[in-house]
Amino acid sequence: MELSSQELEQLINAKNLLTQPSMVDKLNKIAGNALMGAIDKMSTPAVMNKIANITQSAIEKAADVALFSIDKELTTSSKFSNNLHKGLAILSGVGGGFFGLVGFSVELPAITILILRSIADIARIKGLDIDLVETKLDCLNVLGYSRSSSSHDLDVNNYFESRLELLGLMATGTNMLSRTISRVAAYFAMDALDLAAAQSIPLVGAASGGAVNYIFMKHYQDIADGYFTIRMLEKQYGTEFIQNVYENIT
């Protein structure tokens, strides 16, 4: 059994997407040195607990709106769909940062719905059946695929470890949705903290809120692209074979 040259190229690209720089590294390009100071300032138990609650609620709302009301038929191209969601994310970020965590509690659910809907579209474009519970949980799992940085305590996520943990949750057969949401929220909250910190910087929040949201959206679109490329190849060749090829890509 062997991948075609095109399939191998797809897997290499997927690995590049899944090992891309962290959210905080990307936001640094806009916010500069002020970002780490803003993250440190917001990393108090009270603020982090507030962001955790906002994140949990945002994912719950997004799952209901973006995953359980999505049309099965694909009506747009992947490029058009991705660009549409990016455009809406930019609009949702204009003026961000003016209202602090109160404004963030409104904005995060909105952009999370857009992100999750875009993730679902990418899954469908890659040939996954969005009506299946497993695919819906995979979409949520993409939100939990967070890259570690010096400001984060959790380890770097790995696709195969992430999938294995998700399958373990599914094997229990009880409260799969709520347990998956709770699991991914812990990771997504780290990037949400970075987003809130970037928007709290006066010049960034006022002038570049849309650009910050664009980075946030594209980050998860890229992860979804890599994630569901591997899922597509796994369905054809099996997880063990694809994992072996993936781990030997240098």
C-alpha positions as CSV (number, residue, x, y, z in Angstrom):
1,M,0.0,0.0,0.0
2,E,1.4,3.4,-1.0
3,L,0.1,7.0,-1.2
4,S,0.1,8.6,-4.6
5,S,2.4,11.6,-5.1
6,Q,-0.7,13.9,-4.9
7,E,-1.9,12.2,-1.6
8,L,1.6,12.4,-0.1
9,E,1.7,16.1,-1.0
10,Q,-1.7,16.6,0.7
11,L,-0.4,14.9,3.8
12,I,2.8,17.0,3.9
13,N,0.7,20.1,3.6
14,A,-1.6,18.9,6.3
15,K,1.3,18.4,8.7
16,N,2.6,21.9,7.9
17,L,-0.8,23.3,8.7
18,L,-1.1,21.4,12.0
19,T,2.4,22.4,13.1
20,Q,2.0,26.0,12.2
21,P,3.0,28.8,14.7
22,S,0.8,29.3,17.7
23,M,-2.0,31.9,17.8
24,V,0.1,34.1,20.1
25,D,3.0,34.1,17.6
26,K,0.7,35.2,14.8
27,L,-0.9,37.9,16.9
28,N,2.5,39.2,17.8
29,K,2.9,40.4,14.2
30,I,0.1,42.9,14.8
31,A,0.4,43.7,18.5
32,G,4.1,43.5,18.9
33,N,5.8,43.4,22.3
34,A,2.7,44.8,23.9
35,L,0.9,41.5,23.5
36,M,2.8,39.5,26.1
37,G,2.4,42.3,28.6
38,A,-1.4,42.4,27.9
39,I,-1.5,38.6,28.3
40,D,0.3,38.8,31.6
41,K,-2.0,41.5,32.8
42,M,-5.1,39.4,32.0
43,S,-3.7,36.2,33.4
44,T,-5.2,36.6,36.8
45,P,-7.5,33.9,38.3
46,A,-10.6,36.2,38.1
47,V,-10.1,37.2,34.4
48,M,-9.1,33.7,33.3
49,N,-12.1,32.3,35.0
50,K,-14.3,34.8,33.2
51,I,-12.7,34.0,29.8
52,A,-13.2,30.3,30.5
53,N,-16.9,30.8,31.2
54,I,-17.3,33.0,28.1
55,T,-15.5,30.4,26.0
56,Q,-17.6,27.5,27.3
57,S,-20.8,29.4,26.6
58,A,-19.5,30.5,23.2
59,I,-18.8,26.9,22.1
60,E,-22.1,25.7,23.4
61,K,-24.0,28.3,21.4
62,A,-21.8,27.8,18.3
63,A,-22.3,24.0,18.3
64,D,-26.1,24.5,18.4
65,V,-26.1,27.1,15.6
66,A,-23.2,26.1,13.4
67,L,-23.3,22.3,13.6
68,F,-26.9,21.3,14.2
69,S,-28.5,23.7,11.8
70,I,-26.1,23.3,8.9
71,D,-27.4,22.4,5.4
72,K,-26.2,19.1,4.2
73,E,-25.9,20.2,0.5
74,L,-22.7,22.0,-0.4
75,T,-23.6,25.2,-2.2
76,T,-20.4,27.1,-2.3
77,S,-16.8,26.5,-3.3
78,S,-14.2,26.1,-0.5
79,K,-12.4,29.4,-1.5
80,F,-15.7,31.4,-1.6
81,S,-16.9,29.9,1.7
82,N,-13.6,30.5,3.5
83,N,-13.3,34.0,2.3
84,L,-16.9,34.7,3.2
85,H,-16.4,33.6,6.8
86,K,-13.1,35.6,7.0
87,G,-15.0,38.7,5.8
88,L,-17.7,38.3,8.4
89,A,-15.0,37.8,11.0
90,I,-13.3,41.0,10.1
91,L,-16.6,42.9,10.3
92,S,-17.3,41.4,13.7
93,G,-13.9,42.6,15.0
94,V,-14.2,46.3,13.8
95,G,-14.2,48.4,16.9
96,G,-13.2,45.5,19.1
97,G,-11.6,46.2,22.4
98,F,-13.6,49.3,23.3
99,F,-15.9,47.4,25.7
100,G,-13.5,45.1,27.5
101,L,-14.7,41.7,28.6
102,V,-18.3,42.8,28.4
103,G,-17.9,43.4,24.7
104,F,-15.7,40.2,24.4
105,S,-18.5,38.1,25.8
106,V,-20.7,39.2,22.9
107,E,-18.0,39.1,20.2
108,L,-16.5,35.7,21.0
109,P,-19.7,33.7,20.5
110,A,-20.3,35.5,17.2
111,I,-16.8,34.7,15.8
112,T,-16.9,31.2,17.3
113,I,-20.1,30.5,15.3
114,L,-18.4,31.7,12.2
115,I,-15.3,29.6,12.9
116,L,-17.2,26.4,13.6
117,R,-19.5,26.9,10.6
118,S,-16.4,27.3,8.4
119,I,-14.8,24.2,10.0
120,A,-18.0,22.3,9.2
121,D,-17.8,23.5,5.6
122,I,-14.2,22.4,5.2
123,A,-15.1,19.0,6.6
124,R,-17.9,18.6,4.1
125,I,-15.6,19.8,1.2
126,K,-13.1,17.1,2.3
127,G,-15.8,14.5,1.9
128,L,-16.9,14.0,5.5
129,D,-20.6,13.5,6.3
130,I,-21.6,16.5,8.5
131,D,-24.7,14.7,9.5
132,L,-22.7,12.1,11.5
133,V,-22.2,12.7,15.2
134,E,-18.5,11.7,14.8
135,T,-18.0,14.5,12.2
136,K,-19.7,17.1,14.3
137,L,-17.5,16.1,17.3
138,D,-14.4,16.2,15.0
139,C,-15.4,19.8,14.1
140,L,-15.4,20.7,17.8
141,N,-12.2,18.9,18.2
142,V,-10.5,21.3,15.7
143,L,-11.3,24.1,18.2
144,G,-9.3,22.1,20.8
145,Y,-6.3,21.8,18.6
146,S,-4.3,24.6,20.3
147,R,-0.5,25.1,19.9
148,S,1.3,25.6,23.1
149,S,3.4,28.7,23.8
150,S,5.5,30.1,26.7
151,S,2.4,31.7,28.0
152,H,0.4,28.5,28.1
153,D,0.6,25.5,30.5
154,L,-1.0,22.8,28.3
155,D,1.1,20.7,26.0
156,V,1.2,21.0,22.2
157,N,-1.7,19.1,20.8
158,N,-1.1,16.3,18.3
159,Y,-3.6,15.2,15.7
160,F,-3.5,11.5,16.5
161,E,-3.5,12.0,20.3
162,S,-6.4,14.4,19.9
163,R,-8.3,11.9,17.8
164,L,-7.6,9.1,20.2
165,E,-8.9,11.1,23.1
166,L,-12.0,12.0,21.1
167,L,-12.6,8.4,20.2
168,G,-12.2,7.5,23.9
169,L,-15.0,10.0,24.8
170,M,-17.2,8.6,22.1
171,A,-16.6,5.0,23.3
172,T,-18.3,5.9,26.6
173,G,-21.5,6.6,24.8
174,T,-22.8,9.1,27.4
175,N,-22.8,12.9,27.4
176,M,-20.5,12.9,24.3
177,L,-21.3,16.4,23.2
178,S,-21.0,18.1,26.6
179,R,-17.9,16.2,27.5
180,T,-16.3,17.1,24.2
181,I,-17.2,20.8,24.6
182,S,-15.7,20.9,28.1
183,R,-12.5,19.3,26.8
184,V,-12.0,21.6,23.8
185,A,-13.0,24.7,25.7
186,A,-10.0,24.3,28.0
187,Y,-7.7,24.6,24.9
188,F,-9.8,27.1,22.9
189,A,-9.8,29.4,26.0
190,M,-6.0,29.8,25.7
191,D,-6.4,31.3,22.2
192,A,-9.4,33.3,23.4
193,L,-7.2,34.8,26.1
194,D,-4.7,35.8,23.4
195,L,-7.5,37.3,21.3
196,A,-8.9,39.3,24.2
197,A,-5.4,40.5,25.2
198,A,-4.7,41.7,21.6
199,Q,-8.0,43.6,21.5
200,S,-7.3,45.1,24.9
201,I,-4.3,47.0,23.5
202,P,-5.7,50.4,22.6
203,L,-4.2,50.9,19.2
204,V,-4.8,47.3,18.2
205,G,-8.4,47.1,19.4
206,A,-9.4,50.4,17.8
207,A,-7.6,50.1,14.5
208,S,-6.9,46.4,13.9
209,G,-9.8,44.5,15.5
210,G,-10.8,43.2,12.1
211,A,-7.3,42.1,11.3
212,V,-7.0,40.3,14.7
213,N,-10.3,38.4,14.0
214,Y,-9.0,37.6,10.5
215,I,-5.9,35.9,12.0
216,F,-8.1,34.1,14.5
217,M,-10.4,32.8,11.8
218,K,-7.7,31.8,9.4
219,H,-5.8,30.0,12.1
220,Y,-8.7,27.6,12.7
221,Q,-9.5,27.3,9.0
222,D,-5.9,26.1,8.4
223,I,-6.1,23.6,11.2
224,A,-9.4,22.3,9.9
225,D,-7.9,21.9,6.4
226,G,-5.0,19.8,7.8
227,Y,-7.2,17.9,10.2
228,F,-9.8,16.8,7.7
229,T,-7.2,16.1,5.0
230,I,-5.9,13.5,7.4
231,R,-9.4,12.2,8.2
232,M,-10.0,11.9,4.4
233,L,-6.8,9.9,3.9
234,E,-7.5,7.7,7.0
235,K,-10.9,6.7,5.6
236,Q,-9.1,5.3,2.5
237,Y,-5.9,3.9,4.0
238,G,-6.6,3.4,7.7
239,T,-5.2,5.4,10.7
240,E,-2.2,3.2,11.4
241,F,-0.8,3.5,7.9
242,I,-1.4,7.3,7.6
243,Q,0.1,7.9,11.1
244,N,3.2,6.0,10.1
245,V,3.6,8.0,6.9
246,Y,2.8,11.3,8.8
247,E,5.4,10.6,11.5
248,N,8.1,9.9,8.9
249,I,7.6,13.2,7.1
250,T,10.5,15.5,7.9
